[in-house]
Amino acid sequence: MDLVEKRIAVIFKALCDENRIRIVKQLRTGEKCACRLLEEIHVTQPTLSHHMKILCDSGMVVGRKEGKWTHYSLSPEGTKVALACLKMLTTVEEAPDEKPCCERE
């Protein structure tokens, strides 16, 4: 597996969980403190931290510390990369002249 495929897998891993999708939807309206996300998503703090690590590792979300709390927001660059990956994977291309996989008699 090359680096591009690994990167795509990390992005899609971030989007394959209902709670992470809820978090991303919350962040669409702007930066949110972890305490606010905890209230909205109804998970424990360790569970939120786990989800935020996966989202941040994907590059789609960034966090900034302020006191004891972290504030999270969508990364414009990271979301562009995720969108480009989805588009690349779902764009139908014409295949070059390929030999059939089996000979028909």
N, C-alpha and C positions, 0 to 999 in steps of 0.2 A: 504494500500500500504506500503510495507516495504522500508527500506532505500535504498536497492539496486535498486529497481524499481524507486524510486525518483531520484537517481543519474543518472540512464540511461535516464530518461525523461529530465533531465537538459542537458545532453550531446546531445541528439537528438534535443532538442529545439535550441541549438546553431547551428545546421547544417540544420535547416529547413527554412532558409531565404537566398535568392539569394545574398544579399549583404554580409552576413556573409560567405557564400561560397567563394565569390570573395576575401574577406579579407584573409581567410585561404589559398587560392591559392597564394595570394601575399606573405604570410609569409613562404611558402614552400621554397623560395629562400633565406631565412634568415631574420634577425631582420629588422623591418621597423619602422621608426618614424611615429607618428600619422600624421604629416604634409604630408608625402609621401603617406600614405594611403588615406588621404583626396583627394589628386590629382588623385590617381588611381581609387578610387571608386566613386568619384563624388557625395558625400553626404555632408550635413552640419556638422559642428563640433559637435553639440548636438546629431545628428543622429549617427555619428561615435562613440561617447562616449557610447551611448545606446548599439550599437552592440558590442563594445569592452567589456562592462560590462558583457553581456551575454556570450561572448566567454571566458572571464576570469573566470566567475563563473562556467563554465563547466570544468575548469581545463586544457583545451586544449591549451590555450594561456596564456602567462604571460607577464606582463608589468614591465618596470623599468623606473623610473623618471630620467630625465636629464634636469636640468633647468626647463623651463616651458613646455617642451614636454615629452611625454611618448613614449618609444620605446617598440614595441611588438614583440614577437617571439612565435613560436610553442613550447609547452612544450613536450619534449620527453616522460616524464612519463604520462602526460595527454593524449597524442595521443595513447599511448599503452593501456591505460584504455579504451578509446573510441573504439579502434579496438577490444579489448577483449569483450566488451559489444556487439558489432555488431556480432562477431563470436558466442558468446553464444546464442544470440537471433535467429540466422539463422542456427545453427547446428541442423540437424534432428536427433532425438534420437529415439531409439526403445521404444515404450510404454510398460510398464509392462502389463501382462495379465489383460485386462480390460473386464468387463462385457459389453455386448452391451447396448446401451442407451435405447433400446426398444426391447421387445421380438418379435421375428419373429414367426409367426405361420405356 
